[in-house]
């Protein structure tokens, strides 16, 4: 009887991407796989991915992580959505809240009835029909089923957390499950002369780490997928021209809101992410429209607490690798590409990449069909997330040069088709496994003032009095449910408060 040698997976780089991979592989892959992670303490973490979307809960649950323990360890707070300030026009605000909006009536999606009711003066603002939106604005939080009305939807949530603390938490988890960490700086990548695959990583002090499958989690440097294999990069700056950011932590906010805030400014936007022990802040901007000094001033002038460090600059090119899996290297995280964290997709795209790797995991020999399918799925995800982010920019009514140029952007065909369908008949379609749901698109479109010319004819079949009653009772039920929820800070204090000095 012959025993196949174990498959050797080498993860190049730590941070959130590397340790999420290591934790998942340590949890799900058996003794036939050896997992090694190589990282250097000399290399810092970018750390802009501190806000998440609800799918992160599925990742943590799959690992078997206790939610309250995770929140305590990472200084996390809860997140019910993202508030957008000034994206339609200066001074306007709306929320892209998680979860459902209203209730469908038979074959008629809720928003068609809402559009009719709005035209007849009997509908409240769209936000009034979202449990997450109302709870977020009230600064409240609860878990589980609604308490006061079974007709209300569940209230999905995500987290704000400290990315470096999350990586450290997952490192402990992964190492306890057999993942080996090697401290060292990658000085060269050795390739097989016959196949062109990566054979080994050469580290400082003349060390060599061999592998069969390599995951490139080296961030913007992309040492393997680009530096060694030259996968190429598809540049999307003609659609999304912001190419720089500055990030700075500030002191703990007195009110750590259960939502992220993204505030538009004259040449980009600024984020605010409240944690238990500090607040994450950053400004994203186009260097063609704003200088670094002006961006720094913009950032610091709009903090709601004292800065804890000097702003740290970041430079990036929006886009993706032409091949996200090439030869025996798969790029994960920033090594695979970059999309602004406007909709908190950075951590999720690491998570979805890990899921694809696990589903398509090769043996010692990599079938080209596996690579092709991985790349097809990854490209689809990147392009559809790109479209959703681009929607925020083109659907604006601001009067600065940067924003006027965004309205004139020639759109990808996929986004143009969605907008045409919405404008003509208030229809929103979701293609295959697009990340963002119809409700997500609806909130951004309505929130930024993109109104359709018509709604579904079935919405006209309901008697006017019934429409008015239907649109009146839902906000009242929602308000009653929110009123009995504890405050966000009180909820954290009761269940999952971080220890003093959690970030030390």
BAGUZA-126492 format. One record per residue (C-alpha): residue in three letters; y, z, x. Coordinates in steps of 0.001 Angstrom, whole numbers, padded with zeros to 6 digits, always signed. Last residue first. Layout:
% residues N
ALAYZX ...
END
This chain:
% residues 504
UNK+047267+024037-001897 UNK+047256+021970-005049 UNK+045667+024646-007251 UNK+048133+027282-006035 UNK+047647+029522-009070 UNK+044390+028645-010789 UNK+044461+025835-013291 UNK+044524+026678-016995 UNK+041530+025341-018903 UNK+040856+026906-022302 UNK+043584+029217-023555 UNK+046406+028272-021176 UNK+045644+024595-021765 UNK+045911+024967-025542 UNK+049090+027014-025200 UNK+050662+024291-023056 UNK+049737+021610-025604 UNK+050914+023645-028588 UNK+048246+024633-031068 UNK+047420+022304-033964 UNK+048110+023460-037540 UNK+051248+021364-037991 UNK+049546+018225-036648 UNK+047052+018160-039523 UNK+049783+018639-042131 UNK+051885+015869-040587 UNK+048917+013477-040659 UNK+048189+014218-044315 UNK+051835+013619-045165 UNK+051917+010406-043124 UNK+048831+009122-045005 UNK+050066+009995-048503 UNK+053122+007754-048664 UNK+051643+004436-047533 UNK+048817+004648-050069 UNK+051179+005724-052838 UNK+053557+002826-052151 UNK+050697+000339-051950 UNK+049279+001656-055224 UNK+052652+001303-056927 UNK+052981-002280-055689 UNK+049590-003340-057049 UNK+047160-004502-054336 UNK+046611-008272-054123 UNK+049552-008918-051789 UNK+047698-007511-048769 UNK+044983-010085-049452 UNK+047466-012794-048432 UNK+047360-011626-044786 UNK+050851-011163-043363 UNK+053716-013544-042649 UNK+056446-014439-040142 UNK+055387-011815-037640 UNK+057686-009209-036033 UNK+058106-008746-032278 UNK+060422-005714-032203 UNK+059268-003938-029067 UNK+057370-001217-030911 UNK+055909-003717-033347 UNK+054360-005820-030572 UNK+053480-002823-028392 UNK+051885-000897-031240 UNK+049950-003888-032556 UNK+048507-004785-029156 UNK+047046-001297-028854 UNK+045733-001387-032420 UNK+043968-004701-031767 UNK+042141-003088-028873 UNK+042895-003197-025169 UNK+039980-003512-022776 UNK+038805-006961-023799 UNK+035050-006928-024231 UNK+034567-010155-026195 UNK+037950-011516-027315 UNK+039986-009209-029500 UNK+041986-010948-032198 UNK+045351-009964-033627 UNK+046600-011714-036762 UNK+050111-011087-038088 UNK+050133-014625-039576 UNK+052299-017009-037562 UNK+053826-014625-035032 UNK+050544-012897-034304 UNK+048622-016128-033801 UNK+051348-017555-031564 UNK+051479-014343-029527 UNK+047736-014304-028957 UNK+047654-017980-027990 UNK+050544-017514-025545 UNK+048706-014632-023913 UNK+045567-016678-023245 UNK+047557-019741-022159 UNK+049297-017734-019440 UNK+053014-017466-020179 UNK+055970-019363-018713 UNK+058494-016574-018155 UNK+061810-016994-019987 UNK+061743-013504-021490 UNK+061120-012087-018006 UNK+064182-013885-016621 UNK+066365-012189-019228 UNK+064865-008878-018135 UNK+065702-009272-014457 UNK+069181-010611-015253 UNK+070079-007594-017445 UNK+070550-007969-021222 UNK+067539-006257-022758 UNK+065725-007727-025752 UNK+062158-007430-024481 UNK+058821-008938-025469 UNK+058309-010791-022170 UNK+057934-007638-020105 UNK+055679-005574-022353 UNK+053469-008610-022994 UNK+052911-008995-019237 UNK+050994-005712-019198 UNK+048697-006965-021941 UNK+048200-010329-020251 UNK+047359-008714-016910 UNK+044748-006536-018622 UNK+043205-009729-019997 UNK+043239-011464-016617 UNK+041750-008548-014696 UNK+038957-008006-017209 UNK+037971-011683-017296 UNK+038031-011834-013494 UNK+035717-008811-013295 UNK+033240-010228-015797 UNK+033014-013607-014104 UNK+032879-012022-010640 UNK+029966-009809-011614 UNK+028162-012740-013208 UNK+028579-014920-010134 UNK+027476-012168-007775 UNK+024335-011494-009792 UNK+023544-015222-010002 UNK+023811-015466-006214 UNK+020770-013175-005887 UNK+021332-010420-003341 UNK+018276-009465-001277 UNK+017900-005777-000413 UNK+017872-005085-004147 UNK+020828-005915-006289 UNK+022690-003619-008701 UNK+023922-005668-011655 UNK+024175-002827-014177 UNK+025179-000239-011578 UNK+027744-002554-010004 UNK+029187-003438-013402 UNK+029571+000236-014329 UNK+031251+000925-010987 UNK+033706-001912-011660 UNK+034465-000436-015094 UNK+035284+002944-013546 UNK+037504+001491-010825 UNK+039275-000516-013514 UNK+039708+002677-015513 UNK+041405+004479-012634 UNK+044044+001770-012305 UNK+044526+001059-016030 UNK+047295+003550-016811 UNK+049190+001110-019057 UNK+052136+000586-016719 UNK+050046+001267-013601 UNK+051134-002125-012203 UNK+048221-004416-011494 UNK+046737-004714-008032 UNK+043715-006403-006510 UNK+040133-005773-005408 UNK+041014-003586-002413 UNK+043171-001500-004743 UNK+040097-000284-006608 UNK+036685-001707-005763 UNK+035849-004760-003633 UNK+032183-005701-003515 UNK+030696-006821-000185 UNK+027269-008413+000328 UNK+028479-012044+000402 UNK+031604-011971-001765 UNK+032107-009758-004798 UNK+035727-009647-005963 UNK+036170-013319-005186 UNK+039653-014730-005712 UNK+040955-011247-005010 UNK+043475-010119-007611 UNK+047162-010257-008473 UNK+050376-008283-008102 UNK+051542-008148-004518 UNK+052229-004666-003206 UNK+054650-002525-001274 UNK+054800+001259-001511 UNK+057603+003613-000535 UNK+057228+007436-000490 UNK+060111+009405-001955 UNK+060873+012515+000128 UNK+059121+015636-001010 UNK+059109+018331-003721 UNK+061785+016784-005933 UNK+063536+019229-008324 UNK+062797+018816-012036 UNK+063648+016351-014799 UNK+063809+013415-012412 UNK+066055+010487-013366 UNK+068590+010497-010541 UNK+065842+010688-007934 UNK+064149+007487-009042 UNK+067263+005394-009552 UNK+068663+006533-006197 UNK+065446+005514-004474 UNK+065512+002182-006275 UNK+069111+001611-005189 UNK+068174+002328-001586 UNK+065171-000008-001769 UNK+067364-002776-003118 UNK+067032-004106-006665 UNK+066677-007588-008137 UNK+064633-009533-005576 UNK+062908-006281-004589 UNK+061456-006115-008096 UNK+060880-002551-009197 UNK+058441+000261-009937 UNK+059818+003816-009826 UNK+057636+006845-009471 UNK+057153+010369-010714 UNK+054263+012828-010771 UNK+055145+016264-012129 UNK+053842+019489-010625 UNK+051381+022355-011137 UNK+050020+021712-014615 UNK+050551+017975-014435 UNK+053232+015852-016099 UNK+053253+012087-015417 UNK+056679+010410-015489 UNK+056936+006717-014704 UNK+059953+004551-013935 UNK+060535+000888-014812 UNK+061623-002506-013528 UNK+064921-004132-012573 UNK+067556-002670-014896 UNK+065518+000344-015928 UNK+062571+000734-018306 UNK+061169+004214-018903 UNK+057405+004766-018870 UNK+056474+008247-020152 UNK+052960+009699-020115 UNK+051824+011894-022982 UNK+050742+015436-023734 UNK+054106+016817-022522 UNK+054249+019291-019672 UNK+057261+021277-020889 UNK+058725+023551-018227 UNK+058053+020768-015763 UNK+056328+021678-012530 UNK+058439+020677-009548 UNK+058711+017051-008513 UNK+056324+014632-006863 UNK+057712+011374-005461 UNK+056643+007741-005659 UNK+058523+004606-004706 UNK+057371+001195-005847 UNK+057588-002405-004743 UNK+056534-005875-005827 UNK+057726-006235-009405 UNK+057442-009988-010029 UNK+054813-009965-012789 UNK+054355-013536-014009 UNK+055405-015463-010908 UNK+054089-012449-008975 UNK+050528-013292-009979 UNK+049081-014136-006543 UNK+045392-015025-006437 UNK+044051-013661-003167 UNK+041447-014988-000760 UNK+037935-013736+000004 UNK+038594-013779+003744 UNK+035291-012112+004675 UNK+036287-009680+007424 UNK+039881-008732+006633 UNK+039690-009799+003008 UNK+036595-008226+001484 UNK+035996-005887+004422 UNK+039309-004399+005496 UNK+040968-004575+002083 UNK+044165-003045+003555 UNK+045553-002486+000043 UNK+042889+000122-000582 UNK+039909+000629+001715 UNK+037403+000940-001137 UNK+035268-002004+000012 UNK+031759-001399-001255 UNK+029026-002554+001117 UNK+025455-003513+000261 UNK+022647-003669+002838 UNK+024062-001199+005330 UNK+024510-000271+008983 UNK+026985+002333+010247 UNK+027853+002052+013973 UNK+029591+004584+016194 UNK+031386+003729+019426 UNK+033854+006642+019319 UNK+035796+004923+016534 UNK+033756+003217+013875 UNK+032008-000153+013711 UNK+030897-000963+010195 UNK+027618-002826+009937 UNK+025840-005998+008881 UNK+028459-007687+006717 UNK+026938-010887+005424 UNK+027533-014189+007229 UNK+023895-015112+006709 UNK+022918-016173+010244 UNK+025333-014368+012543 UNK+025286-011129+010554 UNK+028762-009663+010470 UNK+030192-006624+012260 UNK+033372-005098+010858 UNK+035706-003473+013356 UNK+037754-000311+014002 UNK+036802+001689+010920 UNK+038159+005224+011395 UNK+035779+008113+011113 UNK+034414+010989+009078 UNK+030997+010146+007716 UNK+030126+011461+004257 UNK+026502+011459+003162 UNK+025721+011306-000554 UNK+022777+013533-001457 UNK+023656+014985-004815 UNK+025704+017965-003590 UNK+027687+015478-001499 UNK+028611+013592-004655 UNK+029888+016590-006645 UNK+031857+018011-003727 UNK+033401+014588-003144 UNK+034088+014259-006856 UNK+036286+017362-006796 UNK+038059+016198-003645 UNK+038766+012802-005228 UNK+040057+014520-008367 UNK+042282+016772-006259 UNK+043752+013722-004502 UNK+044330+011978-007829 UNK+046147+014935-009399 UNK+045475+014630-013090 UNK+046915+013284-016325 UNK+044168+013085-018862 UNK+042717+011105-021760 UNK+042618+011672-025488 UNK+041033+010497-028706 UNK+042211+012113-031968 UNK+039557+011534-034599 UNK+040655+009659-037687 UNK+042020+011246-040871 UNK+039975+010899-044071 UNK+038307+014249-043356 UNK+041588+016085-044048 UNK+042583+019530-042749 UNK+040608+020229-039595 UNK+040407+016802-037940 UNK+037253+016512-035791 UNK+037134+017700-032204 UNK+039789+018613-029668 UNK+043333+019834-030231 UNK+046784+019211-028777 UNK+050440+019620-029668 UNK+053756+018592-028107 UNK+055206+017463-031441 UNK+055753+013973-030048 UNK+052143+013863-028884 UNK+050749+015161-032180 UNK+052684+012535-034132 UNK+051577+009691-031911 UNK+047955+010825-031768 UNK+047737+011098-035560 UNK+049159+007598-035983 UNK+050507+006617-039416 UNK+054029+007976-038814 UNK+054240+005823-035666 UNK+054365+002661-037785 UNK+057686+003805-039229 UNK+057519+004704-042907 UNK+056595+002196-045560 UNK+058049+001949-049094 UNK+060991-000423-048511 UNK+059350-003505-050017 UNK+059317-005458-046741 UNK+057939-002375-044986 UNK+055232-002079-047603 UNK+054128-005657-046932 UNK+054056-005044-043196 UNK+052173-001781-043741 UNK+049607-003518-045912 UNK+049046-006057-043125 UNK+048983-003243-040552 UNK+046117-001515-042306 UNK+043587-004303-041849 UNK+042657-005879-045184 UNK+038958-006428-045841 UNK+038669-003217-047861 UNK+041778-001157-047238 UNK+042105-000278-043563 UNK+043354+003188-042768 UNK+046457+004229-040830 UNK+046658+003753-037077 UNK+043579+004437-034997 UNK+043298+006068-031616 UNK+045407+006254-028476 UNK+049164+006078-028782 UNK+051355+003290-027460 UNK+054585+005078-028231 UNK+058032+003839-029112 UNK+061536+004073-027703 UNK+064855+002296-028057 UNK+067827+003238-025872 UNK+068081-000070-024042 UNK+066272-002768-025994 UNK+062579-003453-026461 UNK+061441-001718-023298 UNK+064029+001068-023320 UNK+061620+004015-023389 UNK+057884+003504-023690 UNK+055882+006633-024520 UNK+052263+006497-023408 UNK+049386+008076-025324 UNK+047503+011276-026169 UNK+047247+012678-022643 UNK+045941+016111-021727 UNK+046974+018001-018614 UNK+045198+018208-015288 UNK+045634+020571-012366 UNK+042572+018908-010829 UNK+040194+021886-010654 UNK+041264+023387-013984 UNK+040906+020101-015867 UNK+037498+019437-014270 UNK+036241+022917-015167 UNK+037454+022409-018732 UNK+035648+019090-018999 UNK+032292+020181-017574 UNK+031012+017258-015525 UNK+027642+015802-016524 UNK+028212+012567-014612 UNK+028023+010642-017869 UNK+030546+013058-019371 UNK+032999+012392-016540 UNK+032700+008633-016967 UNK+032904+008802-020768 UNK+035988+011016-020509 UNK+037626+008424-018260 UNK+037321+005985-021196 UNK+040210+007797-022893 UNK+042922+006221-020686 UNK+044199+007644-017409 UNK+047328+008874-015649 UNK+047273+009922-011977 UNK+046788+006457-010536 UNK+049830+006316-008263 UNK+048106+008329-005521 UNK+048227+006013-002508 UNK+045793+008261-000649 UNK+046363+008962+003039 UNK+044514+007675+006088 UNK+044114+010075+009033 UNK+041369+011989+007210 UNK+039202+008952+007790 UNK+036543+007714+005424 UNK+032973+006431+005500 UNK+030723+007023+002510 UNK+026955+006748+002835 UNK+024524+006230-000049 UNK+020776+005869+000529 UNK+018898+004278-002362 UNK+015194+004574-003154 UNK+015662+008285-003863 UNK+017240+007500-007221 UNK+020570+006098-008255 UNK+022358+007696-011217 UNK+024145+010843-010032 UNK+024664+010072-006346 UNK+025676+006525-007263 UNK+028207+007766-009812 UNK+029657+010406-007479 UNK+029859+007973-004551 UNK+031602+005299-006609 UNK+034117+007811-007979 UNK+034488+009086-004418 UNK+035421+005715-003011 UNK+037806+004687-005757 UNK+039597+008039-006080 UNK+040166+008367-002352 UNK+037416+007525+000101 UNK+037001+004378+002148 UNK+034142+002063+003054 UNK+031198+002853+000782 UNK+027878+001948+002390 UNK+024825+001341+000229 UNK+021482+001305+002058 UNK+018523+000220-000049 UNK+015450+002272+000840 UNK+012563+000652+002738 UNK+009847-000777+000513 UNK+006578+001083+000763 UNK+003430-000951+001330 UNK+000000+000000+000000 
END
